[in-house]
Amino acid sequence: MTENPNLDPNKEPLQGDVKDEQPQENPWVETIKTLVTAGILAIGIRTFVAEARYIPSESMLPTLEVQDRLIIEKISYRFKDPKRGDVVVFQPTEILEQQNYKDAFIKRVIGIPGDTVEVNNGRVYVNGQELEEGYIYETPDYDYGPVAIPDDHYLVLGDNRNNSYDSHYWGFVPREKLVGKAFVRFWPFNRVGTLSEEPQFAEETPVTP
């Protein structure tokens, strides 16, 4: 390759030539950029992926205790339906909004679309079959239903059945109100773990909605 005779090897590179070093930026500007980027990522993660929540009441005893800290994941319900046994966080329904509730609720899904649910003599029945619920605080002291769950709605109950303001008072949760699924408890350290226990039917017979 023939060298250009007009180039002087002793001259400084012209503007626009490739240089090895970038000009140093003000450290404060770099810090602000980093914080802004981190804030945007945090907002995106909280909106679309996951968020932390704490438990302010005893309605989910013994599964969740007051001041437990949880991670709520928001991705799975974009691709699949909630299932019976999921512990879910949801925004107040229309009825709850009319009662001036503004904070999110956390309960366990007991009835999914197409189910018929009844509470009778201290037992919960789904489509005529009794649920075996080893996670509840005590058996319910009320009767409820039978009720049929409409499309895109869910019946939710607290594990502390007799001290939970849930579907047996105010009805069903529309799917669009669901925030996400309670995935893991990260505080306190001695109770860290996933929340995976699901209702089982007493006779272990699958239910067809």
C-alpha positions in Angstrom: 0.0 0.0 0.0 1.4 3.4 -1.1 1.7 6.0 1.7 0.3 9.5 1.1 3.3 11.8 0.6 1.3 14.7 1.9 1.0 13.2 5.4 3.5 14.5 7.9 4.2 11.8 10.6 5.1 14.5 13.1 1.8 16.4 12.8 -0.9 16.0 15.5 -4.0 14.0 14.4 -6.8 16.2 12.8 -10.2 16.5 14.5 -12.2 13.4 13.7 -9.2 11.0 13.8 -9.5 8.0 16.1 -8.0 8.7 19.5 -7.0 6.2 22.2 -8.3 8.2 25.2 -11.7 9.8 26.0 -11.8 13.2 27.6 -12.4 13.0 31.4 -15.9 13.8 32.6 -16.7 15.7 35.7 -17.1 13.2 38.6 -20.3 14.8 39.7 -21.8 14.4 36.2 -20.8 10.7 36.2 -22.3 10.2 39.6 -25.6 11.9 38.6 -25.7 9.8 35.4 -25.2 6.6 37.4 -27.9 7.5 39.9 -30.4 8.4 37.2 -29.7 5.1 35.3 -30.1 3.1 38.5 -33.4 4.9 39.3 -34.8 4.2 35.9 -33.8 0.5 36.1 -35.3 0.3 39.6 -38.6 1.8 38.4 -38.7 -0.6 35.5 -38.0 -3.6 37.6 -40.6 -2.6 40.2 -43.2 -1.9 37.5 -42.7 -5.0 35.3 -40.6 -7.6 37.1 -40.8 -7.7 40.9 -41.2 -5.6 44.0 -40.8 -5.9 47.7 -43.8 -5.8 50.1 -44.2 -6.2 53.8 -47.1 -7.8 55.8 -49.0 -5.4 58.0 -51.7 -7.7 59.4 -52.4 -11.2 60.7 -54.8 -12.2 58.0 -52.4 -14.7 56.5 -51.2 -16.4 59.7 -49.5 -18.9 60.0 -48.1 -18.7 56.5 -47.2 -15.0 56.8 -46.5 -13.1 60.0 -46.7 -9.4 60.6 -43.6 -7.6 59.3 -42.6 -10.4 57.0 -40.9 -9.1 53.8 -41.7 -10.7 50.5 -40.7 -10.5 46.9 -43.7 -10.2 44.6 -42.9 -11.4 41.0 -45.0 -9.9 38.2 -43.8 -11.9 35.2 -45.5 -15.3 35.4 -49.1 -14.0 35.1 -48.3 -12.4 31.8 -47.9 -15.8 30.3 -50.1 -18.1 32.4 -53.1 -18.0 34.6 -53.0 -17.9 38.4 -53.6 -21.3 39.9 -55.4 -22.5 43.0 -53.1 -22.2 46.0 -51.1 -19.2 44.7 -50.6 -16.4 47.3 -51.3 -13.3 45.4 -51.1 -9.5 45.9 -53.9 -7.4 44.3 -55.2 -3.9 44.2 -58.5 -3.1 45.9 -61.5 -4.3 43.9 -64.3 -1.8 43.0 -66.2 -2.7 46.1 -63.2 -2.2 48.3 -62.4 1.1 46.6 -66.0 2.2 47.5 -65.1 1.4 51.1 -62.0 3.7 50.8 -59.4 0.9 50.7 -56.3 2.1 48.8 -53.5 -0.3 49.8 -52.9 -3.7 48.2 -54.2 -7.0 49.7 -52.5 -10.4 50.0 -54.6 -13.6 50.0 -54.5 -17.2 48.8 -56.4 -18.2 45.6 -59.0 -20.8 46.4 -61.4 -20.6 43.4 -60.4 -20.1 39.8 -62.7 -19.3 36.9 -65.3 -22.0 36.4 -65.0 -23.4 40.0 -67.9 -23.6 42.4 -66.8 -22.9 46.0 -68.6 -23.5 49.3 -67.6 -23.2 52.9 -69.6 -25.5 55.2 -69.1 -27.0 58.6 -65.6 -25.7 58.9 -64.5 -27.2 55.5 -63.9 -25.6 52.1 -65.2 -27.4 49.0 -64.3 -26.8 45.4 -66.6 -28.4 42.9 -68.0 -30.6 45.6 -64.6 -31.9 46.8 -63.1 -31.0 50.1 -59.8 -29.1 50.2 -57.1 -30.4 52.5 -55.6 -27.2 53.9 -52.7 -27.8 56.2 -51.6 -24.2 56.0 -54.6 -22.5 57.7 -54.6 -21.0 61.2 -57.9 -22.5 62.2 -61.0 -23.9 60.5 -63.5 -21.3 59.3 -66.4 -20.7 61.7 -68.7 -19.4 59.0 -70.7 -20.9 56.1 -70.4 -19.4 52.6 -71.8 -20.2 49.2 -71.9 -22.2 47.1 -70.8 -19.6 44.6 -69.7 -20.0 40.9 -66.5 -18.1 39.9 -67.0 -16.1 36.7 -64.5 -15.8 33.9 -61.4 -13.8 34.6 -62.2 -13.7 38.4 -60.7 -15.4 41.4 -62.0 -16.2 44.9 -59.4 -15.5 47.5 -59.3 -16.3 51.3 -56.8 -15.5 54.0 -55.1 -18.4 55.7 -56.2 -16.9 59.0 -59.8 -17.7 58.0 -61.7 -16.2 60.9 -59.7 -12.9 60.9 -59.4 -12.1 57.2 -61.4 -9.6 55.2 -61.5 -11.6 52.0 -63.8 -12.9 49.2 -66.4 -14.3 51.5 -67.2 -10.7 52.5 -66.8 -8.7 49.3 -66.7 -11.1 46.3 -64.2 -11.9 43.6 -60.9 -10.4 42.4 -60.9 -9.4 38.7 -57.7 -10.6 37.0 -56.7 -7.1 36.0 -56.4 -6.2 39.7 -53.7 -8.8 40.3 -50.3 -7.3 41.0 -48.4 -10.5 41.1 -47.5 -13.7 43.0 -45.8 -13.8 46.4 -42.7 -15.7 45.5 -40.2 -15.6 48.3 -39.9 -14.4 51.9 -36.5 -12.6 52.4 -37.1 -11.4 56.0 -36.7 -12.4 58.8 -33.6 -14.5 58.0 -34.8 -17.5 60.1 -37.9 -17.8 57.9 -36.4 -17.1 54.4 -37.8 -19.3 51.7 -40.3 -19.7 48.9 -44.0 -19.8 49.3 -45.0 -22.9 47.4 -47.5 -24.8 49.5 -50.8 -25.5 47.6 -54.2 -26.7 48.6 -54.6 -30.5 48.1 -57.9 -32.2 47.7 -58.7 -34.5 50.6 -59.1 -37.5 48.3 -56.2 -36.3 46.0 -58.6 -36.4 43.1 -58.0 -33.8 40.3 -60.7 -31.3 39.9 -62.1 -30.4 36.5 -63.5 -26.9 36.6 
